[in-house]
Amino acid sequence: MSNTLHVVDHPLVTDKLSQLRSVGTDMARFRSLMHDVSFMLGYEALRDWPMIRQPVETPLMTFDAPVREPQSLSVISILRAGNGFLDGLLALERTAKVGFVGLKRNEATLQPEQYYLNLPDVSTGTVFICDPMLATGGSSSHAVRLVKEQGAKTLKFICLLAAPEGVEKFSADHPDVPIYTASLDERLNEKGYIVPGLGDAGDRLYGT
C-alpha cells in the first residue's frame, strides 16, 4: 500500500468511526461524530506544522517558547459531503480559509466533471482537501488537480474511509499528497461503494 497513506488508528477515532458506521446512528449524532473525527484527523495532519521560538513571559520568567510558525491553512470541501468536515477542522484552526469544489459524474464517460469552483488563495500555506470517502479515487484526484492548478503546493487529503482501489489511483496521480483517513476498508463493491463502509455520507449528513 502507498507510503503516503496515514491511517489514524487512535482508539477515540476508531470508536467514533464504528458509531458512524452503525445504521442505528441518527442524523444528529452522525453530524456530531463527523465533527469529532474530522477534528482528530486534522490534528494528526498538522503534526508537522513548522515551529519557531519567541519570547513568552510566564508568571515566573521570560523564556523562548515554541510556537507555530505563522502560515495559512485552507480547507477545501468536495461538495457536498465534504462540508461535514468543515466545523471540525475550523474548530482546530479558526483562521483557516474555506473553499469548495463541486464535481459530478458524467454518465456517458463516467468521468468527474466540474460544476463549481470557489477557492481562496491557495498558493501559500497548507491546503486540506476533504471528502468522507476515497472510493474509486476519480473525483478526489480530479479535485486535487483543480486545486493544484490554482497554485497549491502543500496539500493533504482527509477522508473518513478509503478503499485500496482509491488509494492506489490517488497515490499514482498525486504521489506528493499524503492521505489521512480513519480506516482502510476492504474493497469496493460492484456499485463502487466502500465495504464495510458506512453508506452514503452525504445522505446520512443531510437526511436525503
C-alpha positions in Angstrom: 0.0 0.0 0.0 1.1 3.6 -0.7 3.6 5.1 1.7 1.6 8.4 1.5 -1.3 6.7 3.4 -1.7 7.6 7.1 -4.4 5.6 9.0 -5.2 7.3 12.2 -6.0 4.3 14.4 -6.3 6.1 17.8 -8.9 4.4 20.0 -11.1 7.5 20.1 -11.1 7.8 16.3 -11.8 4.1 15.9 -14.6 4.0 18.4 -16.3 7.1 16.8 -15.9 5.6 13.3 -17.7 2.5 14.5 -20.6 4.6 15.7 -20.6 6.4 12.3 -20.8 3.1 10.5 -23.8 1.9 12.5 -27.2 2.0 10.7 -28.7 2.9 14.1 -26.9 6.3 14.3 -29.3 9.1 13.5 -28.6 12.2 11.5 -27.9 14.5 14.5 -25.5 12.0 16.1 -23.8 11.4 12.7 -23.1 15.1 12.3 -21.6 15.3 15.8 -19.4 12.2 15.2 -18.3 13.6 11.9 -17.2 16.8 13.7 -15.2 14.9 16.2 -13.5 12.6 13.8 -12.6 15.4 11.3 -11.1 17.4 14.2 -8.9 14.4 15.2 -7.9 13.7 11.6 -6.9 17.3 11.1 -4.9 17.2 14.4 -2.8 14.4 13.0 -2.5 16.0 9.6 -1.0 19.2 11.2 1.6 17.2 13.3 4.4 18.5 11.0 3.4 22.2 11.3 6.8 24.1 11.5 7.7 25.6 14.8 9.7 28.7 15.8 10.7 30.1 19.2 9.7 33.5 20.6 9.9 35.1 24.0 6.9 34.3 26.3 6.6 35.8 29.7 5.2 33.4 32.4 4.4 34.4 35.9 7.9 33.4 36.9 10.2 34.4 34.0 10.6 35.1 30.3 11.8 32.3 28.1 12.0 31.3 24.4 8.8 29.2 23.9 8.0 27.0 21.0 5.1 28.5 18.9 3.7 27.7 15.5 5.3 29.4 12.6 2.8 31.9 11.1 1.4 30.4 7.9 -2.0 30.0 6.3 -4.3 26.9 6.3 -7.0 26.4 3.7 -9.8 23.8 3.9 -11.3 22.8 0.6 -14.6 20.8 0.7 -15.5 18.5 -2.2 -19.3 19.1 -2.4 -21.5 18.1 -0.8 -20.4 15.6 1.8 -17.0 17.3 2.3 -18.9 20.1 4.1 -19.3 17.6 7.0 -15.6 18.2 7.8 -15.8 22.0 8.0 -17.0 22.5 11.6 -14.4 20.1 13.0 -11.5 21.5 11.0 -12.4 25.1 11.7 -12.6 24.3 15.4 -9.0 23.2 15.0 -7.9 26.4 13.3 -10.3 29.3 13.4 -8.4 31.4 10.9 -8.5 28.8 8.1 -9.8 29.9 4.8 -12.5 27.8 3.1 -13.1 26.8 -0.5 -15.4 24.5 -2.4 -15.1 22.1 -5.4 -18.3 20.8 -7.0 -18.0 17.6 -9.1 -20.5 15.3 -10.7 -20.0 12.2 -12.8 -20.7 12.2 -16.5 -22.9 9.2 -17.0 -21.7 8.7 -20.6 -17.9 8.9 -19.9 -18.1 8.0 -16.1 -15.5 10.8 -15.6 -15.9 13.6 -13.0 -16.8 17.0 -14.3 -16.5 20.3 -12.5 -19.7 22.3 -11.9 -18.5 24.7 -9.2 -15.1 26.0 -8.1 -14.7 28.8 -5.5 -11.3 28.8 -3.8 -9.4 31.2 -1.6 -5.7 32.0 -2.3 -4.1 28.5 -2.0 -0.7 29.4 -3.3 0.8 29.6 0.1 0.5 27.6 3.3 -1.1 24.2 3.8 -4.2 23.1 2.0 -6.6 20.4 3.3 -8.9 18.7 0.7 -11.8 16.9 2.3 -14.2 14.2 1.2 -15.6 11.5 3.5 -14.9 8.7 1.0 -11.8 7.8 -1.1 -13.6 5.1 -3.2 -12.5 4.9 -6.8 -10.3 7.9 -6.4 -11.6 9.6 -9.5 -13.3 12.6 -8.0 -10.8 13.1 -5.3 -7.9 13.0 -7.7 -9.7 15.4 -10.1 -10.3 17.9 -7.2 -6.7 17.9 -6.2 -5.7 18.6 -9.8 -8.0 21.6 -9.9 -6.6 23.0 -6.6 -3.0 22.4 -7.8 -3.9 24.4 -11.0 -4.7 27.3 -8.7 -1.1 27.3 -7.3 -1.4 25.0 -4.2 1.9 23.3 -3.4 1.4 21.7 0.1 -1.7 19.6 0.0 -3.1 16.9 2.3 -6.2 14.8 1.6 -8.5 13.9 4.5 -11.2 11.3 4.5 -13.2 9.1 6.8 -12.7 5.9 4.8 -10.5 4.7 2.0 -10.7 1.7 -0.3 -7.5 0.1 -1.6 -8.6 0.8 -5.2 -9.0 4.5 -4.5 -5.7 4.8 -2.6 -3.8 3.2 -5.5 -5.3 5.6 -8.1 -5.0 8.7 -5.9 -1.4 7.9 -5.0 -0.4 7.2 -8.6 -1.9 10.5 -9.7 -0.6 12.6 -6.7 2.4 10.9 -5.0 3.1 14.2 -3.3 -0.2 14.4 -1.5 -0.5 12.4 1.8 -3.8 10.8 2.7 -5.2 10.9 6.2 -8.0 8.5 7.0 -9.7 6.7 9.9 -9.7 3.4 8.1 -8.5 1.5 5.1 -11.6 -0.7 4.4 -11.7 -4.0 2.5 -12.7 -3.1 -1.1 -15.3 -1.6 -3.4 -18.5 -3.4 -4.2 -20.0 -3.7 -7.7 -21.7 -0.3 -7.3 -18.5 1.4 -6.3 -19.3 1.7 -2.6 -16.7 1.1 0.1 -17.4 -2.0 2.2 -17.9 -2.5 5.0 -18.2 1.3 4.7 -21.0 3.5 6.2 -23.3 4.1 3.3 -23.7 7.4 1.6 -22.1 10.0 3.9 -24.0 12.9 2.2 -27.4 11.3 2.6 -26.6 10.5 6.3 -25.4 14.0 7.0 -28.3 15.8 5.3 -31.3 13.4 5.6 -31.7 13.0 1.9 
